[in-house]
Amino acid sequence: MISVGWLNHDTPLIKWTQPNADLAARNLIDLGATALVFMPIGFATENHETLLDVEHIIEGLRRKRPDVTYVQMPCVNDRPDFLAMAATWADKHIADLLEEDALAINPSLAASQAAAVHSHHGHSHDHHLPGHEHGHSHDHGHHH
C-alpha cells in the first residue's frame, strides 16, 4: 500500500495539502500495515524536513504503535545513478542552448552588447547602498 504524506508545518490558519505524513501513516496502520517505509520523493537531498521532521513523526507514531516497524529512507543525494539520470535530463537542454547560441552569433550585436555592459561598470556602487540589499531577501522558506 502506498500513500503520499505531505510534510506540513504546524502553522495555524493555513490549509495545507492533506493527508500530512502523520495522518497518511496512521491511515495505513488502520488498514493493517505492520511496517511503514518513509521515502522522501519531494526532496533530492537531506534537509530539516527529510531528517528531523520525519524522525519526529516516527517517534510520535512509535509511542502509540510500538508494534509497527518504521523505516526512514535517505534521499537520493549524490548517488551516481541519480546524478547520471539527472545528467541525461540536462543534456538535451544544454545541447539546445548551445545550438541557439551558435545561431545567435552576430558580431555587430555582440560588440554593441559588450559596449553597453562596459558603460555600466562605473555605476555599480549605486546598487550597493547600505540596507538596500535587504529588500529582496524575504523569499526564503517558500518551498511548498
N, CA, C and O atoms as CSV, one atom per row, in Angstrom:
chain,resi,resn,atom,element,x,y,z
A,1,MET,N,N,0.845,-1.186,0.000
A,1,MET,CA,C,0.000,0.000,0.000
A,1,MET,C,C,0.882,1.238,0.000
A,1,MET,O,O,1.899,1.297,0.692
A,2,ILE,N,N,0.473,2.225,-0.789
A,2,ILE,CA,C,1.248,3.460,-0.898
A,2,ILE,C,C,0.341,4.649,-0.657
A,2,ILE,O,O,-0.781,4.700,-1.160
A,3,SER,N,N,0.838,5.609,0.121
A,3,SER,CA,C,0.111,6.858,0.305
A,3,SER,C,C,1.109,8.000,0.278
A,3,SER,O,O,2.194,7.899,0.852
A,4,VAL,N,N,0.741,9.095,-0.396
A,4,VAL,CA,C,1.554,10.303,-0.288
A,4,VAL,C,C,1.231,10.948,1.049
A,4,VAL,O,O,0.064,11.050,1.428
A,5,GLY,N,N,2.258,11.382,1.761
A,5,GLY,CA,C,2.071,12.110,3.014
A,5,GLY,C,C,2.866,13.395,2.936
A,5,GLY,O,O,4.081,13.365,2.742
A,6,TRP,N,N,2.196,14.518,3.085
A,6,TRP,CA,C,2.864,15.806,2.935
A,6,TRP,C,C,3.542,16.238,4.226
A,6,TRP,O,O,3.018,16.012,5.317
A,7,LEU,N,N,4.707,16.860,4.099
A,7,LEU,CA,C,5.421,17.390,5.261
A,7,LEU,C,C,4.975,18.837,5.465
A,7,LEU,O,O,5.553,19.764,4.899
A,8,ASN,N,N,3.947,19.011,6.277
A,8,ASN,CA,C,3.393,20.327,6.534
A,8,ASN,C,C,3.952,20.910,7.827
A,8,ASN,O,O,4.454,20.183,8.684
A,9,HIS,N,N,3.859,22.213,7.953
A,9,HIS,CA,C,4.270,22.872,9.196
A,9,HIS,C,C,3.043,23.066,10.082
A,9,HIS,O,O,1.917,23.144,9.590
A,10,ASP,N,N,3.267,23.141,11.377
A,10,ASP,CA,C,2.153,23.362,12.311
A,10,ASP,C,C,1.846,24.848,12.395
A,10,ASP,O,O,2.018,25.468,13.445
A,11,THR,N,N,1.394,25.415,11.290
A,11,THR,CA,C,1.077,26.841,11.231
A,11,THR,C,C,-0.434,26.998,11.273
A,11,THR,O,O,-1.141,26.398,10.463
A,12,PRO,N,N,-0.939,27.800,12.208
A,12,PRO,CA,C,-2.400,27.956,12.290
A,12,PRO,C,C,-2.958,28.730,11.103
A,12,PRO,O,O,-2.245,29.499,10.458
A,13,LEU,N,N,-4.230,28.519,10.825
A,13,LEU,CA,C,-4.988,29.270,9.824
A,13,LEU,C,C,-4.534,29.032,8.386
A,13,LEU,O,O,-4.957,29.750,7.480
A,14,ILE,N,N,-3.689,28.044,8.168
A,14,ILE,CA,C,-3.263,27.739,6.801
A,14,ILE,C,C,-3.784,26.358,6.440
A,14,ILE,O,O,-3.595,25.399,7.189
A,15,LYS,N,N,-4.448,26.259,5.276
A,15,LYS,CA,C,-4.962,24.970,4.823
A,15,LYS,C,C,-3.878,24.264,4.022
A,15,LYS,O,O,-3.645,24.587,2.857
A,16,TRP,N,N,-3.209,23.288,4.659
A,16,TRP,CA,C,-2.151,22.544,3.989
A,16,TRP,C,C,-2.755,21.393,3.184
A,16,TRP,O,O,-3.863,20.932,3.458
A,17,THR,N,N,-1.999,20.945,2.190
A,17,THR,CA,C,-2.408,19.775,1.414
A,17,THR,C,C,-2.459,18.566,2.344
A,17,THR,O,O,-1.558,18.362,3.158
A,18,GLN,N,N,-3.509,17.773,2.219
A,18,GLN,CA,C,-3.674,16.591,3.071
A,18,GLN,C,C,-3.619,15.312,2.221
A,18,GLN,O,O,-3.842,15.378,1.012
A,19,PRO,N,N,-3.333,14.172,2.818
A,19,PRO,CA,C,-3.017,13.976,4.237
A,19,PRO,C,C,-1.564,14.351,4.528
A,19,PRO,O,O,-0.692,14.206,3.671
A,20,ASN,N,N,-1.316,14.834,5.747
A,20,ASN,CA,C,0.076,15.047,6.109
A,20,ASN,C,C,0.704,13.680,6.392
A,20,ASN,O,O,0.001,12.671,6.447
A,21,ALA,N,N,2.019,13.649,6.572
A,21,ALA,CA,C,2.727,12.374,6.699
A,21,ALA,C,C,2.226,11.555,7.890
A,21,ALA,O,O,2.128,10.331,7.806
A,22,ASP,N,N,1.908,12.232,8.999
A,22,ASP,CA,C,1.430,11.533,10.199
A,22,ASP,C,C,0.079,10.864,9.932
A,22,ASP,O,O,-0.118,9.695,10.263
A,23,LEU,N,N,-0.846,11.614,9.331
A,23,LEU,CA,C,-2.177,11.064,9.042
A,23,LEU,C,C,-2.088,9.939,8.009
A,23,LEU,O,O,-2.764,8.918,8.137
A,24,ALA,N,N,-1.254,10.129,6.990
A,24,ALA,CA,C,-1.078,9.084,5.971
A,24,ALA,C,C,-0.585,7.792,6.618
A,24,ALA,O,O,-1.056,6.702,6.294
A,25,ALA,N,N,0.375,7.931,7.542
A,25,ALA,CA,C,0.915,6.766,8.232
A,25,ALA,C,C,-0.166,6.084,9.075
A,25,ALA,O,O,-0.300,4.860,9.051
A,26,ARG,N,N,-0.942,6.890,9.827
A,26,ARG,CA,C,-1.990,6.317,10.671
A,26,ARG,C,C,-3.064,5.621,9.834
A,26,ARG,O,O,-3.593,4.582,10.228
A,27,ASN,N,N,-3.383,6.207,8.668
A,27,ASN,CA,C,-4.349,5.562,7.769
A,27,ASN,C,C,-3.855,4.195,7.323
A,27,ASN,O,O,-4.625,3.235,7.301
A,28,LEU,N,N,-2.584,4.097,6.968
A,28,LEU,CA,C,-2.018,2.817,6.511
A,28,LEU,C,C,-2.009,1.794,7.651
A,28,LEU,O,O,-2.289,0.613,7.442
A,29,ILE,N,N,-1.682,2.266,8.862
A,29,ILE,CA,C,-1.697,1.362,10.022
A,29,ILE,C,C,-3.124,0.860,10.263
A,29,ILE,O,O,-3.337,-0.321,10.534
A,30,ASP,N,N,-4.103,1.778,10.160
A,30,ASP,CA,C,-5.509,1.381,10.340
A,30,ASP,C,C,-5.937,0.353,9.296
A,30,ASP,O,O,-6.794,-0.490,9.559
A,31,LEU,N,N,-5.334,0.429,8.111
A,31,LEU,CA,C,-5.660,-0.528,7.044
A,31,LEU,C,C,-4.903,-1.845,7.210
A,31,LEU,O,O,-5.057,-2.757,6.398
A,32,GLY,N,N,-4.080,-1.947,8.266
A,32,GLY,CA,C,-3.422,-3.218,8.555
A,32,GLY,C,C,-1.927,-3.264,8.303
A,32,GLY,O,O,-1.320,-4.325,8.449
A,33,ALA,N,N,-1.307,-2.141,7.926
A,33,ALA,CA,C,0.140,-2.143,7.677
A,33,ALA,C,C,0.893,-2.450,8.974
A,33,ALA,O,O,0.594,-1.879,10.022
A,34,THR,N,N,1.867,-3.353,8.896
A,34,THR,CA,C,2.677,-3.692,10.074
A,34,THR,C,C,4.081,-3.097,9.960
A,34,THR,O,O,4.855,-3.149,10.916
A,35,ALA,N,N,4.413,-2.529,8.792
A,35,ALA,CA,C,5.697,-1.856,8.601
A,35,ALA,C,C,5.471,-0.668,7.667
A,35,ALA,O,O,4.739,-0.772,6.683
A,36,LEU,N,N,6.098,0.445,7.982
A,36,LEU,CA,C,5.980,1.649,7.163
A,36,LEU,C,C,7.361,2.089,6.700
A,36,LEU,O,O,8.295,2.171,7.498
A,37,VAL,N,N,7.485,2.370,5.411
A,37,VAL,CA,C,8.734,2.893,4.846
A,37,VAL,C,C,8.478,4.338,4.426
A,37,VAL,O,O,7.633,4.602,3.571
A,38,PHE,N,N,9.214,5.270,5.033
A,38,PHE,CA,C,9.086,6.679,4.696
A,38,PHE,C,C,10.119,7.018,3.622
A,38,PHE,O,O,11.321,7.048,3.885
A,39,MET,N,N,9.629,7.272,2.411
A,39,MET,CA,C,10.518,7.522,1.274
A,39,MET,C,C,10.346,8.960,0.810
A,39,MET,O,O,9.273,9.314,0.322
A,40,PRO,N,N,11.375,9.809,0.945
A,40,PRO,CA,C,11.230,11.209,0.520
A,40,PRO,C,C,11.218,11.313,-1.004
A,40,PRO,O,O,12.190,10.947,-1.666
A,41,ILE,N,N,10.098,11.822,-1.562
A,41,ILE,CA,C,10.029,11.943,-3.017
A,41,ILE,C,C,10.058,13.400,-3.473
A,41,ILE,O,O,10.282,13.669,-4.653
A,42,GLY,N,N,9.835,14.340,-2.558
A,42,GLY,CA,C,9.809,15.741,-2.956
A,42,GLY,C,C,11.154,16.434,-2.794
A,42,GLY,O,O,11.289,17.603,-3.155
A,43,PHE,N,N,12.147,15.740,-2.260
A,43,PHE,CA,C,13.446,16.341,-1.998
A,43,PHE,C,C,14.529,15.439,-2.574
A,43,PHE,O,O,14.456,14.217,-2.441
A,44,ALA,N,N,15.536,16.033,-3.215
A,44,ALA,CA,C,16.652,15.241,-3.732
A,44,ALA,C,C,17.756,15.082,-2.685
A,44,ALA,O,O,18.505,14.106,-2.715
A,45,THR,N,N,17.857,16.042,-1.759
A,45,THR,CA,C,18.930,15.989,-0.755
A,45,THR,C,C,18.367,16.123,0.654
A,45,THR,O,O,17.273,16.652,0.850
A,46,GLU,N,N,19.120,15.643,1.620
A,46,GLU,CA,C,18.689,15.693,3.023
A,46,GLU,C,C,18.538,17.137,3.479
A,46,GLU,O,O,19.328,17.998,3.092
A,47,ASN,N,N,17.541,17.402,4.288
A,47,ASN,CA,C,17.393,18.706,4.914
A,47,ASN,C,C,16.545,18.530,6.167
A,47,ASN,O,O,16.246,17.402,6.561
A,48,HIS,N,N,16.156,19.633,6.794
A,48,HIS,CA,C,15.399,19.562,8.051
A,48,HIS,C,C,14.153,18.694,7.905
A,48,HIS,O,O,13.888,17.842,8.753
A,49,GLU,N,N,13.382,18.908,6.826
A,49,GLU,CA,C,12.137,18.153,6.660
A,49,GLU,C,C,12.373,16.662,6.538
A,49,GLU,O,O,11.685,15.864,7.175
A,50,THR,N,N,13.349,16.282,5.717
A,50,THR,CA,C,13.538,14.856,5.450
A,50,THR,C,C,14.163,14.131,6.635
A,50,THR,O,O,13.971,12.925,6.792
A,51,LEU,N,N,14.908,14.849,7.468
A,51,LEU,CA,C,15.560,14.199,8.613
A,51,LEU,C,C,14.783,14.397,9.904
A,51,LEU,O,O,14.197,13.451,10.430
A,52,LEU,N,N,14.775,15.641,10.426
A,52,LEU,CA,C,14.218,15.873,11.755
A,52,LEU,C,C,12.695,15.750,11.783
A,52,LEU,O,O,12.138,15.148,12.700
A,53,ASP,N,N,12.019,16.320,10.780
A,53,ASP,CA,C,10.554,16.259,10.793
A,53,ASP,C,C,10.068,14.815,10.696
A,53,ASP,O,O,9.148,14.417,11.412
A,54,VAL,N,N,10.682,14.034,9.815
A,54,VAL,CA,C,10.249,12.638,9.659
A,54,VAL,C,C,10.597,11.831,10.918
A,54,VAL,O,O,9.802,10.999,11.355
A,55,GLU,N,N,11.775,12.073,11.500
A,55,GLU,CA,C,12.128,11.403,12.766
A,55,GLU,C,C,11.081,11.712,13.838
A,55,GLU,O,O,10.660,10.825,14.581
A,56,HIS,N,N,10.671,12.969,13.911
A,56,HIS,CA,C,9.680,13.411,14.900
A,56,HIS,C,C,8.338,12.703,14.661
A,56,HIS,O,O,7.691,12.266,15.613
A,57,ILE,N,N,7.925,12.591,13.407
A,57,ILE,CA,C,6.666,11.905,13.064
A,57,ILE,C,C,6.742,10.434,13.479
A,57,ILE,O,O,5.804,9.894,14.064
A,58,ILE,N,N,7.871,9.797,13.166
A,58,ILE,CA,C,8.038,8.378,13.513
A,58,ILE,C,C,8.017,8.191,15.034
A,58,ILE,O,O,7.396,7.251,15.531
A,59,GLU,N,N,8.692,9.081,15.775
A,59,GLU,CA,C,8.692,8.979,17.246
A,59,GLU,C,C,7.269,9.038,17.793
A,59,GLU,O,O,6.908,8.262,18.678
A,60,GLY,N,N,6.464,9.958,17.265
A,60,GLY,CA,C,5.071,10.082,17.713
A,60,GLY,C,C,4.258,8.840,17.408
A,60,GLY,O,O,3.464,8.397,18.238
A,61,LEU,N,N,4.448,8.272,16.223
A,61,LEU,CA,C,3.726,7.052,15.841
A,61,LEU,C,C,4.168,5.874,16.701
A,61,LEU,O,O,3.346,5.058,17.117
A,62,ARG,N,N,5.473,5.791,16.967
A,62,ARG,CA,C,6.018,4.661,17.726
A,62,ARG,C,C,5.483,4.649,19.153
A,62,ARG,O,O,5.302,3.581,19.737
A,63,ARG,N,N,5.226,5.845,19.727
A,63,ARG,CA,C,4.673,5.892,21.077
A,63,ARG,C,C,3.300,5.229,21.124
A,63,ARG,O,O,2.983,4.512,22.073
A,64,LYS,N,N,2.476,5.475,20.079
A,64,LYS,CA,C,1.129,4.888,20.053
A,64,LYS,C,C,1.129,3.459,19.518
A,64,LYS,O,O,0.361,2.619,19.988
A,65,ARG,N,N,1.991,3.180,18.534
A,65,ARG,CA,C,2.014,1.862,17.901
A,65,ARG,C,C,3.434,1.301,17.824
A,65,ARG,O,O,4.047,1.269,16.757
A,66,PRO,N,N,3.953,0.853,18.999
A,66,PRO,CA,C,5.321,0.319,19.014
A,66,PRO,C,C,5.444,-1.017,18.275
A,66,PRO,O,O,6.552,-1.468,17.985
A,67,ASP,N,N,4.300,-1.651,17.969
A,67,ASP,CA,C,4.322,-2.941,17.278
A,67,ASP,C,C,4.615,-2.804,15.787
A,67,ASP,O,O,4.920,-3.795,15.123
A,68,VAL,N,N,4.525,-1.585,15.258
A,68,VAL,CA,C,4.770,-1.362,13.827
A,68,VAL,C,C,6.247,-1.043,13.601
A,68,VAL,O,O,6.876,-0.356,14.405
A,69,THR,N,N,6.790,-1.553,12.490
A,69,THR,CA,C,8.181,-1.268,12.121
A,69,THR,C,C,8.222,0.003,11.279
A,69,THR,O,O,7.446,0.156,10.336
A,70,TYR,N,N,9.127,0.906,11.622
A,70,TYR,CA,C,9.250,2.182,10.898
A,70,TYR,C,C,10.636,2.281,10.269
A,70,TYR,O,O,11.648,2.106,10.949
A,71,VAL,N,N,10.676,2.560,8.975
A,71,VAL,CA,C,11.947,2.683,8.260
A,71,VAL,C,C,11.996,4.055,7.592
A,71,VAL,O,O,11.087,4.426,6.850
A,72,GLN,N,N,13.064,4.802,7.863
A,72,GLN,CA,C,13.230,6.120,7.253
A,72,GLN,C,C,14.293,6.021,6.164
A,72,GLN,O,O,15.472,5.817,6.456
A,73,MET,N,N,13.875,6.166,4.912
A,73,MET,CA,C,14.803,6.049,3.793
A,73,MET,C,C,15.548,7.372,3.577
A,73,MET,O,O,14.997,8.445,3.821
A,74,PRO,N,N,16.809,7.289,3.117
A,74,PRO,CA,C,17.531,8.527,2.804
A,74,PRO,C,C,17.060,9.114,1.474
A,74,PRO,O,O,16.436,8.420,0.671
A,75,CYS,N,N,17.362,10.392,1.246
A,75,CYS,CA,C,17.139,10.990,-0.068
A,75,CYS,C,C,18.173,10.423,-1.049
A,75,CYS,O,O,19.123,9.757,-0.637
A,76,VAL,N,N,17.988,10.685,-2.320
A,76,VAL,CA,C,18.944,10.170,-3.312
A,76,VAL,C,C,20.301,10.853,-3.173
A,76,VAL,O,O,21.328,10.254,-3.490
A,77,ASN,N,N,20.316,12.113,-2.699
A,77,ASN,CA,C,21.571,12.847,-2.512
A,77,ASN,C,C,22.450,12.772,-3.760
A,77,ASN,O,O,21.979,13.047,-4.864
A,78,ASP,N,N,23.726,12.402,-3.595
A,78,ASP,CA,C,24.632,12.388,-4.754
A,78,ASP,C,C,24.904,10.967,-5.259
A,78,ASP,O,O,25.996,10.672,-5.745
A,79,ARG,N,N,23.912,10.102,-5.139
A,79,ARG,CA,C,24.091,8.738,-5.645
A,79,ARG,C,C,24.378,8.781,-7.150
A,79,ARG,O,O,23.687,9.476,-7.895
A,80,PRO,N,N,25.394,8.041,-7.594
A,80,PRO,CA,C,25.803,8.115,-9.003
A,80,PRO,C,C,24.668,7.811,-9.986
A,80,PRO,O,O,24.583,8.443,-11.039
A,81,ASP,N,N,23.795,6.854,-9.655
A,81,ASP,CA,C,22.726,6.526,-10.612
A,81,ASP,C,C,21.731,7.675,-10.746
A,81,ASP,O,O,21.203,7.915,-11.831
A,82,PHE,N,N,21.472,8.393,-9.638
A,82,PHE,CA,C,20.582,9.554,-9.717
A,82,PHE,C,C,21.241,10.687,-10.502
A,82,PHE,O,O,20.600,11.320,-11.340
A,83,LEU,N,N,22.528,10.941,-10.229
A,83,LEU,CA,C,23.231,12.012,-10.938
A,83,LEU,C,C,23.299,11.713,-12.435
A,83,LEU,O,O,23.173,12.622,-13.256
A,84,ALA,N,N,23.496,10.447,-12.790
A,84,ALA,CA,C,23.526,10.068,-14.204
A,84,ALA,C,C,22.166,10.328,-14.846
A,84,ALA,O,O,22.085,10.815,-15.974
A,85,MET,N,N,21.098,9.997,-14.116
A,85,MET,CA,C,19.739,10.222,-14.620
A,85,MET,C,C,19.498,11.724,-14.820
A,85,MET,O,O,18.984,12.141,-15.858
A,86,ALA,N,N,19.872,12.528,-13.823
A,86,ALA,CA,C,19.682,13.971,-13.922
A,86,ALA,C,C,20.501,14.542,-15.078
A,86,ALA,O,O,20.054,15.460,-15.766
A,87,ALA,N,N,21.685,14.004,-15.290
A,87,ALA,CA,C,22.532,14.475,-16.396
A,87,ALA,C,C,21.855,14.217,-17.741
A,87,ALA,O,O,21.940,15.048,-18.645
A,88,THR,N,N,21.188,13.078,-17.879
A,88,THR,CA,C,20.518,12.803,-19.153
A,88,THR,C,C,19.359,13.777,-19.365
A,88,THR,O,O,19.067,14.135,-20.506
A,89,TRP,N,N,18.691,14.213,-18.293
A,89,TRP,CA,C,17.626,15.214,-18.436
A,89,TRP,C,C,18.227,16.539,-18.907
A,89,TRP,O,O,17.646,17.231,-19.743
A,90,ALA,N,N,19.390,16.883,-18.363
A,90,ALA,CA,C,20.003,18.182,-18.653
A,90,ALA,C,C,20.677,18.212,-20.023
A,90,ALA,O,O,20.720,19.260,-20.668
A,91,ASP,N,N,21.199,17.078,-20.469
A,91,ASP,CA,C,21.986,17.042,-21.716
A,91,ASP,C,C,21.255,17.677,-22.894
A,91,ASP,O,O,21.829,18.493,-23.615
A,92,LYS,N,N,19.991,17.304,-23.091
A,92,LYS,CA,C,19.245,17.811,-24.247
A,92,LYS,C,C,19.071,19.324,-24.151
A,92,LYS,O,O,19.205,20.032,-25.149
A,93,HIS,N,N,18.770,19.826,-22.936
A,93,HIS,CA,C,18.588,21.260,-22.755
A,93,HIS,C,C,19.891,22.012,-23.027
A,93,HIS,O,O,19.885,23.080,-23.639
A,94,ILE,N,N,21.004,21.445,-22.567
A,94,ILE,CA,C,22.305,22.074,-22.797
A,94,ILE,C,C,22.608,22.093,-24.292
A,94,ILE,O,O,23.073,23.101,-24.824
A,95,ALA,N,N,22.342,20.967,-24.969
A,95,ALA,CA,C,22.582,20.894,-26.414
A,95,ALA,C,C,21.735,21.935,-27.149
A,95,ALA,O,O,22.219,22.608,-28.059
A,96,ASP,N,N,20.460,22.063,-26.745
A,96,ASP,CA,C,19.572,23.047,-27.379
A,96,ASP,C,C,20.102,24.470,-27.178
A,96,ASP,O,O,20.091,25.280,-28.105
A,97,LEU,N,N,20.572,24.771,-25.943
A,97,LEU,CA,C,21.097,26.106,-25.666
A,97,LEU,C,C,22.341,26.388,-26.494
A,97,LEU,O,O,22.497,27.482,-27.036
A,98,LEU,N,N,23.225,25.403,-26.591
A,98,LEU,CA,C,24.449,25.588,-27.385
A,98,LEU,C,C,24.103,25.825,-28.844
A,98,LEU,O,O,24.739,26.639,-29.513
A,99,GLU,N,N,23.090,25.112,-29.340
A,99,GLU,CA,C,22.660,25.275,-30.723
A,99,GLU,C,C,22.096,26.684,-30.938
A,99,GLU,O,O,22.380,27.325,-31.950
A,100,GLU,N,N,21.289,27.164,-29.971
A,100,GLU,CA,C,20.743,28.521,-30.048
A,100,GLU,C,C,21.856,29.552,-30.054
A,100,GLU,O,O,21.827,30.507,-30.830
A,101,ASP,N,N,22.845,29.350,-29.177
A,101,ASP,CA,C,23.982,30.279,-29.124
A,101,ASP,C,C,24.695,30.323,-30.459
A,101,ASP,O,O,25.082,31.394,-30.926
A,102,ALA,N,N,24.870,29.168,-31.075
A,102,ALA,CA,C,25.569,29.098,-32.350
A,102,ALA,C,C,24.804,29.880,-33.413
A,102,ALA,O,O,25.420,30.560,-34.235
A,103,LEU,N,N,23.472,29.797,-33.412
A,103,LEU,CA,C,22.650,30.509,-34.387
A,103,LEU,C,C,22.622,32.007,-34.110
A,103,LEU,O,O,22.445,32.808,-35.028
A,104,ALA,N,N,22.797,32.386,-32.844
A,104,ALA,CA,C,22.610,33.780,-32.449
A,104,ALA,C,C,23.866,34.626,-32.557
A,104,ALA,O,O,23.838,35.819,-32.258
A,105,ILE,N,N,24.962,34.021,-32.981
A,105,ILE,CA,C,26.206,34.804,-33.031
A,105,ILE,C,C,26.114,35.834,-34.156
A,105,ILE,O,O,25.937,35.495,-35.326
A,106,ASN,N,N,26.239,37.093,-33.763
A,106,ASN,CA,C,26.124,38.200,-34.706
A,106,ASN,C,C,27.166,39.222,-34.257
A,106,ASN,O,O,26.959,39.914,-33.260
A,107,PRO,N,N,28.285,39.324,-34.982
A,107,PRO,CA,C,29.424,40.123,-34.493
A,107,PRO,C,C,29.065,41.555,-34.111
A,107,PRO,O,O,29.528,42.036,-33.077
A,108,SER,N,N,28.247,42.261,-34.915
A,108,SER,CA,C,27.965,43.657,-34.592
A,108,SER,C,C,27.110,43.770,-33.333
A,108,SER,O,O,27.308,44.672,-32.518
A,109,LEU,N,N,26.153,42.843,-33.179
A,109,LEU,CA,C,25.311,42.841,-31.986
A,109,LEU,C,C,26.160,42.552,-30.745
A,109,LEU,O,O,26.016,43.214,-29.718
A,110,ALA,N,N,27.041,41.562,-30.851
A,110,ALA,CA,C,27.907,41.200,-29.724
A,110,ALA,C,C,28.753,42.392,-29.305
A,110,ALA,O,O,28.938,42.633,-28.112
A,111,ALA,N,N,29.266,43.134,-30.271
A,111,ALA,CA,C,30.112,44.294,-29.970
A,111,ALA,C,C,29.304,45.369,-29.244
A,111,ALA,O,O,29.791,45.949,-28.274
A,112,SER,N,N,28.067,45.647,-29.700
A,112,SER,CA,C,27.269,46.691,-29.055
A,112,SER,C,C,26.837,46.263,-27.657
A,112,SER,O,O,26.757,47.096,-26.753
A,113,GLN,N,N,26.557,44.972,-27.469
A,113,GLN,CA,C,26.195,44.485,-26.128
A,113,GLN,C,C,27.372,44.628,-25.179
A,113,GLN,O,O,27.204,45.041,-24.031
A,114,ALA,N,N,28.555,44.289,-25.651
A,114,ALA,CA,C,29.752,44.398,-24.816
A,114,ALA,C,C,29.979,45.853,-24.408
A,114,ALA,O,O,30.342,46.131,-23.266
A,115,ALA,N,N,29.766,46.770,-25.334
A,115,ALA,CA,C,29.947,48.200,-25.043
A,115,ALA,C,C,28.932,48.668,-24.000
A,115,ALA,O,O,29.270,49.437,-23.101
A,116,ALA,N,N,27.663,48.192,-24.127
A,116,ALA,CA,C,26.615,48.585,-23.190
A,116,ALA,C,C,26.936,48.088,-21.782
A,116,ALA,O,O,26.782,48.828,-20.811
A,117,VAL,N,N,27.378,46.849,-21.674
A,117,VAL,CA,C,27.721,46.274,-20.369
A,117,VAL,C,C,28.877,47.050,-19.761
A,117,VAL,O,O,28.882,47.331,-18.562
A,118,HIS,N,N,29.867,47.401,-20.597
A,118,HIS,CA,C,31.047,48.097,-20.104
A,118,HIS,C,C,30.701,49.487,-19.573
A,118,HIS,O,O,31.279,49.942,-18.586
A,119,SER,N,N,29.760,50.153,-20.230
A,119,SER,CA,C,29.433,51.519,-19.824
A,119,SER,C,C,28.765,51.560,-18.448
A,119,SER,O,O,28.812,52.592,-17.779
A,120,HIS,N,N,28.144,50.459,-18.012
A,120,HIS,CA,C,27.502,50.421,-16.697
A,120,HIS,C,C,28.488,50.156,-15.577
A,120,HIS,O,O,28.167,50.323,-14.400
A,121,HIS,N,N,29.682,49.746,-15.944
A,121,HIS,CA,C,30.623,49.274,-14.945
A,121,HIS,C,C,30.928,50.338,-13.888
A,121,HIS,O,O,31.067,50.019,-12.707
A,122,GLY,N,N,31.031,51.588,-14.308
A,122,GLY,CA,C,31.395,52.649,-13.380
A,122,GLY,C,C,30.317,52.992,-12.371
A,122,GLY,O,O,30.593,53.684,-11.390
A,123,HIS,N,N,29.083,52.522,-12.590
A,123,HIS,CA,C,27.980,52.896,-11.706
A,123,HIS,C,C,27.565,51.796,-10.756
A,123,HIS,O,O,26.527,51.903,-10.104
A,124,SER,N,N,28.355,50.738,-10.663
A,124,SER,CA,C,27.917,49.582,-9.876
A,124,SER,C,C,27.756,49.926,-8.397
A,124,SER,O,O,27.028,49.228,-7.691
A,125,HIS,N,N,28.414,50.983,-7.904
A,125,HIS,CA,C,28.278,51.333,-6.484
A,125,HIS,C,C,26.855,51.746,-6.129
A,125,HIS,O,O,26.466,51.663,-4.964
A,126,ASP,N,N,26.065,52.194,-7.119
A,126,ASP,CA,C,24.683,52.601,-6.849
A,126,ASP,C,C,23.840,51.446,-6.324
A,126,ASP,O,O,22.870,51.664,-5.599
A,127,HIS,N,N,24.206,50.219,-6.686
A,127,HIS,CA,C,23.385,49.062,-6.328
A,127,HIS,C,C,23.748,48.486,-4.960
A,127,HIS,O,O,23.159,47.494,-4.531
A,128,HIS,N,N,24.695,49.089,-4.283
A,128,HIS,CA,C,25.124,48.527,-3.001
A,128,HIS,C,C,24.980,49.541,-1.882
A,128,HIS,O,O,25.852,49.657,-1.021
A,129,LEU,N,N,23.870,50.278,-1.897
A,129,LEU,CA,C,23.633,51.238,-0.820
A,129,LEU,C,C,23.368,50.494,0.486
A,129,LEU,O,O,22.790,49.408,0.457
A,130,PRO,N,N,23.769,51.038,1.613
A,130,PRO,CA,C,23.533,50.347,2.897
A,130,PRO,C,C,22.046,50.056,3.092
A,130,PRO,O,O,21.199,50.933,2.926
A,131,GLY,N,N,21.751,48.816,3.445
A,131,GLY,CA,C,20.368,48.434,3.721
A,131,GLY,C,C,19.591,48.062,2.478
A,131,GLY,O,O,18.557,47.402,2.578
A,132,HIS,N,N,20.054,48.463,1.316
A,132,HIS,CA,C,19.290,48.249,0.084
A,132,HIS,C,C,19.144,46.763,-0.239
A,132,HIS,O,O,18.101,46.316,-0.715
A,133,GLU,N,N,20.210,46.007,0.029
A,133,GLU,CA,C,20.170,44.595,-0.367
A,133,GLU,C,C,19.197,43.776,0.474
A,133,GLU,O,O,18.873,42.649,0.101
A,134,HIS,N,N,18.721,44.310,1.600
A,134,HIS,CA,C,17.799,43.527,2.429
A,134,HIS,C,C,16.395,43.484,1.864
A,134,HIS,O,O,15.597,42.632,2.255
A,135,GLY,N,N,16.081,44.382,0.954
A,135,GLY,CA,C,14.719,44.484,0.455
A,135,GLY,C,C,14.261,43.286,-0.341
A,135,GLY,O,O,13.059,43.083,-0.511
A,136,HIS,N,N,15.191,42.485,-0.833
A,136,HIS,CA,C,14.805,41.391,-1.724
A,136,HIS,C,C,15.113,40.025,-1.134
A,136,HIS,O,O,15.132,39.031,-1.860
A,137,SER,N,N,15.351,39.959,0.158
A,137,SER,CA,C,15.793,38.685,0.721
A,137,SER,C,C,14.691,37.970,1.493
A,137,SER,O,O,14.972,37.069,2.282
A,138,HIS,N,N,13.425,38.368,1.269
A,138,HIS,CA,C,12.358,37.795,2.071
A,138,HIS,C,C,11.603,36.681,1.366
A,138,HIS,O,O,10.464,36.380,1.723
A,139,ASP,N,N,12.234,36.060,0.356
A,139,ASP,CA,C,11.514,34.999,-0.321
A,139,ASP,C,C,12.087,33.616,-0.002
A,139,ASP,O,O,11.913,32.667,-0.766
A,140,HIS,N,N,12.780,33.521,1.150
A,140,HIS,CA,C,13.239,32.202,1.551
A,140,HIS,C,C,12.108,31.464,2.260
A,140,HIS,O,O,11.198,32.082,2.811
A,141,GLY,N,N,12.178,30.148,2.238
A,141,GLY,CA,C,11.218,29.369,3.005
A,141,GLY,C,C,9.974,28.993,2.245
A,141,GLY,O,O,9.168,28.226,2.772
A,142,HIS,N,N,9.763,29.482,1.040
A,142,HIS,CA,C,8.565,29.136,0.300
A,142,HIS,C,C,8.830,27.916,-0.576
A,142,HIS,O,O,8.881,28.014,-1.802
A,143,HIS,N,N,8.997,26.770,0.072
A,143,HIS,CA,C,9.370,25.585,-0.706
A,143,HIS,C,C,8.231,24.582,-0.789
A,143,HIS,O,O,8.481,23.389,-0.962
A,144,HIS,N,N,6.996,25.028,-0.673
A,144,HIS,CA,C,5.875,24.080,-0.763
A,144,HIS,C,C,5.217,24.207,-2.121
A,144,HIS,O,O,4.251,23.500,-2.407
